[in-house]
Amino acid sequence: MEKKIGHYSFVLGVILAVLLGIAASSLGAATVWLTSLLVVLGLIVGLLNVGGREAKDFLAIATMLVIVLWAGGTATGGIGLEKIQWIGPWLAGVVQYSMAFIVPAVLVVALKGIWGLAQVGEMMPSIGRGKRR
C-alpha cells in the first residue's frame, strides 16, 4: 500500500510541477498552497517510494537532475530561461516547481541513508579502525 501511495504521489507531483510551471501566473493565491502540496508530495515520495537498493541510484540521478535544473536556470549567460522567446516563462516555471518537488524527496532519502549508515556504525564499531600490526 505504501508503494502505491508513493507511486501516486510521484505521478501527481510531476504533473503538478508541470502544470504549475505553465499556469502559475494565472492561479493567483492558489499557487502558494499548490506549491506547499508539491513539497509535501516530494516528502512522501522520499519517505515511501525510495529505499533499499534504489536509494543510491535515486540520489545520484536526482542530484544530477537538481544540478542540471539549477544550472539551466542560472547558467544561460545571465539572461535566464524566462527570456527565451515563447516558451521561456513556462520553461522557467517548470524548472522552479520541479525543484520544489525533487529537492524534498532527495533530502529525505539522503537523511534516511545517513541514518542507516549511523545505525550500521553503532552495530559495527570496529569498522574504520582496522587492525594494527
C-alpha positions in Angstrom: 0.0 0.0 0.0 2.8 2.4 0.9 4.4 1.8 -2.6 1.1 2.7 -4.3 0.9 5.9 -2.2 4.5 6.8 -3.1 3.9 6.0 -6.8 0.7 8.1 -7.0 2.5 10.9 -5.1 5.3 10.8 -7.6 3.0 10.9 -10.6 0.9 13.7 -9.1 4.0 15.6 -8.2 5.4 15.5 -11.7 2.0 16.5 -13.2 1.5 19.3 -10.7 5.1 20.7 -11.2 4.5 20.9 -15.0 1.0 22.4 -14.6 2.2 24.9 -12.0 5.1 25.8 -14.2 2.8 26.5 -17.1 -0.1 28.1 -15.3 1.3 29.6 -12.0 0.8 33.2 -13.1 -2.9 32.7 -13.7 -3.6 30.7 -10.4 -3.1 33.7 -8.1 -3.3 32.8 -4.4 -3.8 29.1 -5.1 -0.1 28.9 -6.2 1.0 29.1 -2.6 -0.9 26.1 -1.3 -0.3 24.1 -4.5 3.5 24.7 -4.1 3.2 23.6 -0.5 1.3 20.5 -1.7 4.2 19.9 -4.2 6.7 20.0 -1.3 4.6 17.6 0.8 4.4 15.2 -2.2 8.1 15.3 -2.5 8.5 14.4 1.1 6.0 11.5 0.7 7.9 10.2 -2.3 11.2 10.3 -0.3 9.6 8.5 2.6 7.6 5.9 0.9 8.8 5.4 -2.6 12.6 5.2 -2.4 14.5 2.8 -0.2 16.9 0.0 -0.1 19.0 -0.7 -3.2 17.3 2.0 -5.2 18.3 4.8 -2.8 21.9 5.2 -4.2 20.6 5.3 -7.8 17.8 7.8 -6.8 20.3 10.0 -5.0 22.8 10.0 -7.9 20.2 10.7 -10.6 18.1 13.2 -8.6 21.2 15.1 -7.5 22.4 15.3 -11.1 18.9 16.5 -12.1 18.8 19.2 -9.4 22.3 20.4 -10.5 21.1 20.5 -14.2 17.9 22.2 -13.3 19.7 24.8 -11.2 22.4 25.3 -13.8 19.7 25.6 -16.5 18.2 28.4 -14.6 21.4 30.3 -13.8 24.0 29.4 -16.4 22.3 30.8 -19.5 24.6 33.7 -19.9 22.8 35.8 -17.3 19.7 36.0 -19.5 17.7 33.4 -17.6 15.3 30.8 -19.1 12.4 33.3 -18.9 14.0 35.4 -21.7 13.7 32.5 -24.2 11.1 33.5 -26.8 7.6 32.0 -26.5 8.3 29.2 -24.0 10.8 30.8 -21.7 8.5 31.7 -18.8 6.8 28.3 -18.9 10.1 26.5 -19.0 11.5 28.6 -16.1 8.3 27.8 -14.1 8.5 24.1 -14.8 12.2 24.1 -13.6 11.3 26.1 -10.5 8.4 23.8 -9.5 10.3 20.7 -10.4 12.9 21.7 -7.9 10.2 22.3 -5.3 9.2 18.7 -5.8 12.5 16.9 -6.2 14.6 18.6 -3.5 12.4 17.5 -0.6 12.5 13.9 -1.9 16.3 14.0 -2.2 16.6 15.4 1.3 14.5 12.7 2.8 16.3 9.9 1.0 19.7 11.3 1.9 18.8 11.6 5.5 17.4 8.1 5.6 20.7 6.9 4.1 22.7 8.8 6.7 20.5 7.4 9.4 21.1 3.9 8.1 24.8 4.4 8.0 24.8 5.7 11.6 22.8 2.5 12.6 25.4 0.3 11.0 28.2 2.2 12.7 26.6 1.5 16.1 26.2 -2.2 15.3 29.8 -2.5 14.0 32.0 -0.1 16.0 35.2 -1.7 14.7 34.6 -0.6 11.1 37.1 2.0 10.0 39.6 1.3 12.8 41.4 -1.6 11.0 43.8 -3.9 12.7 47.1 -2.6 14.0 50.2 -4.6 13.2 
